Amino acid sequence: MRAEPWLGDPQRTIEVLQKYGFKFQKKFGQNFLIDTHVLEKIVSAAEITEDDFVLEIGPGIGTLTQYLAHAAREVVAVEIDRNLIPILEDTLSEWDNVTVIHEDVLKLDLNALAQERNNGKPIKIVANLPYYITTPIIMGLFEKHVPMESITVMIQKEVALRMEAGPGTKDYGALSLAVQFYSEPYLAANVPPNCFMPRPQVGSAVIRLNCLKEKRVTVQDEGLLFALIRASFNQRRKTLLNGLKNDASLPYEREVLEKAIADCGFSASVRGEALLLEDFAKLSDYLTDLKK
Ligand code: SAM
């Protein structure tokens, strides 16, 4: 029988913080969860079973970690703040299936970790992320092709809305397309600031990204696809043509771009925000052959 999580409420968190004289560090995006319903919701949204290997990014004092260790086969938690390491040793002492690594997650070789700890099989990522590096963490996981089944994370609500947005909406942009290239997003819960200590300035949401086994689109040159997407949204109010023409990283003449847009079946005045991932893929493959 695994020990039950006990660190989920504000009183317990205060006791642990006082015991160790812990000081929150803003630069590490430290907002600890103090709501048992939200903690349970994260674990259920991630559909953790006792067969799962879970990587947690930023365990803090170990609150979510206790819930994960209770539900999963094995948990590895990566924490950057050295002051939290002795606290984690204490709060996680009842679980023998948790390993804490003191490291910056952006510097850790997560492919090697998945290989060593889970025989290279897909892992589940679960976290209440430090908001200042949400995008580098998530895009890093995708771009480095870490074998993953899903990513279930608490992030800033505004960022969650951008990740799951579709064409023609105000939130749709380069982040939506990048995330949806690799995964299927699902917004599992909205979470208000009073569920954290200290309270963040922004609303939060739990989003689950189901990693796609087969990509939605395949292109000859993924670098070009993402360069086109970025250029199209750099100047939101401009037409697709002007966005692409004005981007110094794209080596195409105006005439080439005009013809490409027409030959792909888009109107000359179309804006990037109207295009689907499939549309960008078509344009990317058309332009790949015309690269200097
Ligand atoms: N999981 C805890 C909870 O829910 O109460 C804490 C979440 S808090 C929002 C984010 C955590 O990520 C903090 O513990 C912070 O120190 C840690 N962190 C920040 N940057 C990190 C990085 N680059 N690598 C690993 N951990 C990081």
Residues whose N, C-alpha, C, O or C-beta is under 5 A from the ligand:
A	BS01	SAM	F28 G29 Q30 N31 F32 L33 I57 G58 P59 G60 T63 L64 V78 E79 I80 D81 E103 D104 V105 L106 N128 L129 P130
